[in-house]
């Protein structure tokens, strides 16, 4: 099926060239980072995780969101999702690869990643995070490719895939749960020290992942001869509506607990993000924009009239995707590190090199996603 990836229009090759240019520029800047060190980023002694880990955290959720099409189709026999299940699995593959790349660029010396495997520490959450991420990547590669090949040959997928499919469902939940434990397992960070962090991560994942999948389905319908289906898109939209409502509700629960209990350590992080602290307020407009975007997304997806209008739905999915990226990416990192355990407000601002390297990682993910979707859509067009 790989031959389908090299057959395309001028627009297809132009898009791929554009992505390769961004990747090339980002790689050159990464070489500078590799030579100079993480000093070219905005990170410091007080803020040891930055823009890279923010994107990593968000993309783990996008990858986990793929389970929202896998679970109904394979476990509950919802036939309609059969048209887009492989698209969700391929989106998960690209997302996990971006996650791994963000971890690599976040390390001053990427070779140190091998220490996780050479000297495994079973009580380390980071060790288990590498296990679940690589395992989820493997599961989606094997399942997605074999199911698509079976579809091309007009046969049912092989029986040995069934256990892997069932395993991939709880595994999808585990990748974001373990990522949440990376944060809430740090007792010195009051913003992250909450048992509800994993459910919050999962709720945002089940909103952001399907939102991006809906947008991709609408694009595929527009530029190819394959129609993912209106019923499928509307079913995903309902999932997004419920998930984003739960995500905002969970956050409001955090706000209530922090301010009703009147614990200064817990209140300080939220004050910094939403009103500023000690004269520092770099993230205040971003956080208000995030929750404004999510509020608009809730209205547009919950109201049936706007949800069923696919033009409006595209806007809703875009604002939900951006809103959750700000909240779970920038807000989660900046809010957790500021103020420090010593109550110092040392603001973290991503530098231009940091942003360009991150854009290159995103471009790499979209390059992989484009190739995978080109193959999947090509097969579905052949079958049709």
C-alpha positions as CSV (number, residue, x, y, z in Angstrom):
1,X,0.0,0.0,0.0
2,X,3.0,2.3,0.3
3,X,2.8,3.1,-3.4
4,X,-0.3,5.1,-2.8
5,X,1.7,7.6,-0.8
6,X,3.8,8.7,-3.8
7,X,0.9,9.2,-6.1
8,X,-0.7,12.6,-5.8
9,X,-1.5,16.0,-7.3
10,X,0.6,19.1,-7.5
11,X,-1.3,20.4,-4.5
12,X,-0.3,17.3,-2.5
13,X,3.4,17.6,-3.4
14,X,3.3,21.3,-2.7
15,X,1.9,20.6,0.8
16,X,4.6,18.0,1.4
17,X,7.3,20.4,0.2
18,X,6.0,23.1,2.5
19,X,6.2,20.8,5.5
20,X,9.7,19.6,4.6
21,X,10.9,23.2,4.5
22,X,9.5,23.9,8.0
23,X,11.1,20.6,9.2
24,X,14.5,21.6,7.6
25,X,14.5,25.1,9.3
26,X,13.5,23.6,12.6
27,X,16.2,20.9,12.4
28,X,18.9,23.5,11.7
29,X,17.9,25.5,14.8
30,X,17.7,22.2,16.8
31,X,21.4,21.6,15.8
32,X,22.2,24.9,17.4
33,X,20.3,23.9,20.5
34,X,22.2,20.6,20.5
35,X,25.4,22.5,20.4
36,X,24.6,25.4,22.8
37,X,22.2,23.7,25.1
38,X,18.8,24.5,26.4
39,X,19.9,28.0,27.2
40,X,18.4,29.1,23.9
41,X,15.0,28.3,25.3
42,X,13.0,30.3,27.9
43,X,13.4,27.6,30.5
44,X,15.3,28.3,33.8
45,X,16.1,26.9,37.2
46,X,12.6,27.5,38.3
47,X,10.9,26.4,35.1
48,X,12.5,23.1,33.9
49,X,9.6,22.1,31.6
50,X,8.5,24.5,28.9
51,X,6.9,24.7,25.4
52,X,8.1,21.2,24.4
53,X,6.5,19.4,27.3
54,X,3.4,21.6,27.0
55,X,2.9,20.3,23.4
56,X,3.8,16.8,24.5
57,X,1.1,16.9,27.2
58,X,-1.5,18.1,24.8
59,X,-0.6,15.6,22.0
60,X,-0.8,12.6,24.3
61,X,-4.4,13.7,24.7
62,X,-4.9,13.9,20.9
63,X,-3.5,10.4,20.6
64,X,-5.7,9.0,23.4
65,X,-8.7,10.7,21.7
66,X,-8.5,8.1,19.0
67,X,-10.2,5.6,21.3
68,X,-13.4,7.5,20.8
69,X,-13.8,5.9,17.4
70,X,-12.2,2.5,18.2
71,X,-14.3,1.8,21.3
72,X,-17.8,2.3,19.7
73,X,-16.8,0.4,16.5
74,X,-15.0,-2.7,17.9
75,X,-16.6,-3.0,21.4
76,X,-20.2,-1.8,20.7
77,X,-20.4,-2.7,17.0
78,X,-21.3,0.8,15.9
79,X,-20.9,0.1,12.2
80,X,-20.9,3.7,11.1
81,X,-17.5,4.4,12.6
82,X,-16.0,1.6,10.4
83,X,-15.5,4.3,7.7
84,X,-13.3,6.5,10.0
85,X,-11.8,4.1,12.6
86,X,-8.5,3.7,10.7
87,X,-8.3,7.5,10.4
88,X,-8.5,7.8,14.2
89,X,-5.8,5.1,14.5
90,X,-3.5,6.8,12.0
91,X,-4.0,10.2,13.8
92,X,-3.0,8.4,17.1
93,X,0.2,7.2,15.3
94,X,1.2,10.7,14.2
95,X,0.4,12.2,17.6
96,X,2.5,9.6,19.5
97,X,5.4,10.2,17.2
98,X,5.2,13.9,17.8
99,X,5.0,13.2,21.6
100,X,8.3,11.2,21.4
101,X,10.0,13.9,19.3
102,X,9.0,16.6,21.8
103,X,10.6,14.5,24.6
104,X,13.8,14.1,22.5
105,X,14.1,17.9,21.8
106,X,13.4,18.6,25.5
107,X,16.4,16.7,26.5
108,X,19.7,18.6,26.5
109,X,21.5,15.4,25.3
110,X,18.9,13.1,23.5
111,X,21.2,10.1,24.0
112,X,20.2,10.1,27.6
113,X,16.8,8.7,26.6
114,X,18.5,5.3,26.4
115,X,19.2,5.5,30.1
116,X,15.5,4.8,30.7
117,X,15.9,1.4,29.1
118,X,19.5,0.7,30.1
119,X,18.8,1.4,33.8
120,X,15.1,0.9,34.2
121,X,13.6,2.2,37.5
122,X,10.3,0.5,38.1
123,X,9.0,3.1,40.6
124,X,9.6,5.9,38.1
125,X,6.5,7.2,36.3
126,X,8.7,8.4,33.4
127,X,9.8,4.7,32.8
128,X,6.1,3.6,32.6
129,X,5.3,6.6,30.4
130,X,7.8,5.4,27.8
131,X,6.3,1.9,28.0
132,X,2.7,3.0,27.4
133,X,3.6,5.5,24.7
134,X,5.7,3.1,22.6
135,X,3.2,0.3,23.3
136,X,0.3,2.4,22.0
137,X,2.3,3.4,18.9
138,X,3.0,-0.3,18.2
139,X,-0.6,-1.3,18.7
140,X,-2.0,1.4,16.4
141,X,0.6,0.6,13.7
142,X,-0.2,-3.1,13.7
143,X,-4.0,-2.7,14.0
144,X,-4.4,0.2,11.6
145,X,-2.2,-1.3,8.9
146,X,-3.6,-4.8,9.0
147,X,-7.2,-3.7,9.2
148,X,-6.7,-1.4,6.2
149,X,-4.9,-4.1,4.2
150,X,-7.8,-6.5,4.9
151,X,-10.3,-3.8,3.8
152,X,-8.3,-3.4,0.5
153,X,-8.5,-7.1,-0.1
154,X,-12.2,-7.2,0.8
155,X,-11.7,-9.7,3.6
156,X,-12.3,-9.6,7.3
157,X,-9.2,-8.7,9.4
158,X,-7.4,-11.7,10.9
159,X,-8.5,-13.1,14.2
160,X,-5.2,-12.5,16.0
161,X,-5.8,-8.8,15.8
162,X,-8.9,-9.0,18.1
163,X,-7.0,-9.2,21.4
164,X,-4.7,-6.4,20.3
165,X,-7.8,-4.2,19.5
166,X,-9.3,-4.9,22.9
167,X,-6.0,-4.2,24.6
168,X,-5.6,-0.9,22.7
169,X,-8.8,0.5,24.4
170,X,-7.6,0.6,28.0
171,X,-4.1,1.3,26.7
172,X,-5.3,4.5,25.2
173,X,-6.7,5.6,28.6
174,X,-3.4,4.5,30.3
175,X,-1.2,6.8,28.2
176,X,-2.9,9.9,29.4
177,X,-3.4,8.6,32.9
178,X,0.3,7.9,33.3
179,X,1.1,11.4,31.8
180,X,-1.1,13.0,34.4
181,X,0.7,11.0,37.1
182,X,4.0,12.7,35.9
183,X,2.5,16.0,37.0
184,X,0.4,15.1,40.1
185,X,3.1,12.9,41.5
186,X,5.2,16.0,42.3
187,X,4.2,17.1,45.9
188,X,5.9,20.5,45.6
189,X,3.6,21.7,42.9
190,X,0.2,22.7,44.3
191,X,-1.5,23.3,40.9
192,X,-0.8,19.7,39.8
193,X,-1.3,18.0,43.2
194,X,-4.8,16.8,42.7
195,X,-6.4,13.4,42.2
196,X,-8.7,14.8,39.5
197,X,-5.8,15.7,37.2
198,X,-6.0,12.4,35.3
199,X,-9.8,12.7,34.7
200,X,-9.3,16.3,33.6
201,X,-6.6,15.2,31.1
202,X,-8.9,12.4,29.7
203,X,-11.9,14.8,29.4
204,X,-9.8,17.3,27.4
205,X,-8.3,14.4,25.3
206,X,-11.8,13.2,24.3
207,X,-12.6,16.8,23.3
208,X,-9.4,17.7,21.4
209,X,-8.7,14.4,19.6
210,X,-12.2,14.0,18.1
211,X,-12.3,17.8,17.3
212,X,-9.2,17.4,15.2
213,X,-10.5,14.2,13.6
214,X,-13.7,16.0,12.6
215,X,-11.7,18.8,11.0
216,X,-9.6,16.3,9.1
217,X,-12.7,14.4,7.9
218,X,-14.2,17.7,6.6
219,X,-11.0,18.4,4.7
220,X,-10.8,14.9,3.3
221,X,-14.4,15.2,2.0
222,X,-13.5,18.4,0.3
223,X,-10.3,17.4,-1.4
224,X,-10.8,13.7,-2.2
225,X,-13.5,11.4,-3.5
226,X,-14.0,9.7,-0.1
227,X,-16.8,10.9,2.2
228,X,-16.2,10.0,5.8
229,X,-20.0,10.3,6.3
230,X,-22.3,12.9,7.9
231,X,-23.6,10.5,10.6
232,X,-20.0,9.7,11.6
233,X,-19.1,13.4,11.9
234,X,-22.2,14.2,13.9
235,X,-21.6,11.3,16.3
236,X,-18.1,12.5,16.9
237,X,-19.5,16.1,17.5
238,X,-21.7,14.8,20.3
239,X,-18.7,13.1,21.9
240,X,-16.8,16.4,21.7
241,X,-19.8,18.3,23.2
242,X,-20.0,16.0,26.2
243,X,-16.2,15.9,26.7
244,X,-15.6,19.6,26.6
245,X,-18.5,20.2,29.1
246,X,-16.9,17.7,31.5
247,X,-13.5,19.2,31.0
248,X,-14.7,22.7,32.0
249,X,-16.7,21.3,34.9
250,X,-13.6,19.5,36.3
251,X,-11.6,22.7,36.1
252,X,-14.4,24.7,37.9
253,X,-14.3,22.0,40.6
254,X,-10.5,22.7,41.1
255,X,-11.3,26.5,41.4
256,X,-14.0,25.8,44.0
257,X,-11.8,23.6,46.1
258,X,-8.8,26.0,45.9
259,X,-10.7,29.1,46.9
260,X,-13.2,27.6,49.3
261,X,-10.5,25.9,51.3
262,X,-8.5,29.1,51.1
263,X,-5.2,27.4,50.8
264,X,-2.7,30.1,49.6
265,X,-0.4,27.6,47.8
266,X,-3.3,26.3,45.7
267,X,-4.9,29.7,45.1
268,X,-1.6,31.4,44.0
269,X,-1.3,29.4,40.7
270,X,-4.8,30.2,39.7
271,X,-4.4,33.8,40.6
272,X,-1.3,34.0,38.5
273,X,-3.0,32.5,35.4
274,X,-6.2,34.5,35.5
275,X,-5.5,37.8,37.3
276,X,-1.7,37.9,37.6
277,X,0.6,37.7,40.7
278,X,3.1,40.2,42.0
279,X,2.8,42.3,38.9
280,X,3.4,39.4,36.5
281,X,0.5,38.5,34.2
282,X,1.9,37.2,30.9
283,X,-0.6,34.3,30.7
284,X,-3.8,36.2,31.8
285,X,-5.0,37.0,28.3
286,X,-4.1,33.5,27.1
287,X,-6.1,31.8,29.8
288,X,-9.2,34.0,29.4
289,X,-9.0,33.4,25.7
290,X,-8.8,29.7,26.3
291,X,-11.9,29.5,28.4
292,X,-13.7,31.9,26.1
293,X,-12.9,29.7,23.2
294,X,-14.1,26.6,25.1
295,X,-17.3,28.3,26.1
296,X,-18.0,29.2,22.5
297,X,-17.3,25.6,21.5
298,X,-19.7,24.3,24.2
299,X,-22.5,26.5,22.9
300,X,-21.9,25.6,19.3
301,X,-21.7,21.8,19.9
302,X,-24.4,21.5,22.5
303,X,-27.1,23.3,20.5
304,X,-28.4,20.9,17.8
305,X,-29.0,23.5,15.2
306,X,-25.4,24.8,15.2
307,X,-23.9,21.3,15.6
308,X,-25.7,20.0,12.6
309,X,-24.4,22.9,10.4
310,X,-21.0,21.5,9.3
311,X,-19.6,25.0,8.6
312,X,-20.4,26.1,12.2
313,X,-19.2,22.7,13.5
314,X,-15.8,23.3,11.9
315,X,-15.5,26.6,13.7
316,X,-16.6,24.9,17.0
317,X,-14.0,22.2,16.6
318,X,-11.3,24.7,15.8
319,X,-12.0,26.9,18.9
320,X,-12.2,23.8,21.2
321,X,-8.9,22.5,19.8
322,X,-7.2,25.8,20.4
323,X,-8.8,26.4,23.8
324,X,-7.7,23.0,25.1
325,X,-4.2,23.5,23.7
326,X,-3.8,26.7,25.6
327,X,-5.4,25.3,28.8
328,X,-3.6,21.9,28.9
329,X,-0.4,23.1,27.2
330,X,0.7,26.6,28.1
331,X,-1.6,27.0,31.1
332,X,-0.7,23.6,32.7
333,X,3.0,24.1,32.5
334,X,3.2,27.9,33.3
335,X,0.6,27.5,36.1
336,X,2.3,24.6,37.7
337,X,5.7,26.2,37.8
338,X,4.6,29.7,38.7
339,X,4.9,30.6,41.5
340,X,7.8,28.4,42.6
341,X,7.6,26.4,45.9
342,X,9.5,29.4,47.4
343,X,6.8,31.7,46.1
344,X,9.0,33.4,43.6
345,X,7.3,34.5,40.3
346,X,9.8,33.7,37.6
347,X,7.7,33.9,34.4
348,X,8.4,31.5,31.5
349,X,8.1,32.9,28.0
350,X,9.0,30.6,25.0
351,X,11.8,31.9,22.8
352,X,11.7,32.1,19.0
353,X,14.1,29.1,18.5
354,X,11.9,27.1,20.9
355,X,8.7,27.9,18.9
356,X,10.4,27.1,15.6
357,X,11.6,23.8,16.8
358,X,8.1,23.0,18.1
359,X,6.6,24.0,14.7
360,X,9.1,21.6,13.0
361,X,7.9,18.7,15.3
362,X,4.3,19.6,14.4
363,X,5.3,19.7,10.7
364,X,6.9,16.2,11.1
365,X,3.7,14.9,12.6
366,X,1.5,16.4,9.8
367,X,3.9,15.0,7.2
368,X,3.5,11.5,8.7
369,X,-0.3,12.0,9.0
370,X,-0.6,13.2,5.4
371,X,1.2,10.1,4.2
372,X,-0.9,7.8,6.3
373,X,-4.2,9.5,5.4
374,X,-3.2,9.4,1.7
375,X,-2.8,5.7,1.9
376,X,-6.0,5.2,3.9
377,X,-8.1,7.4,1.6
378,X,-6.5,5.8,-1.5
379,X,-7.6,2.3,-0.3
380,X,-11.1,3.5,0.5
381,X,-11.4,5.1,-2.9
382,X,-10.2,1.8,-4.5
383,X,-12.7,-0.2,-2.6
384,X,-15.5,2.2,-3.4
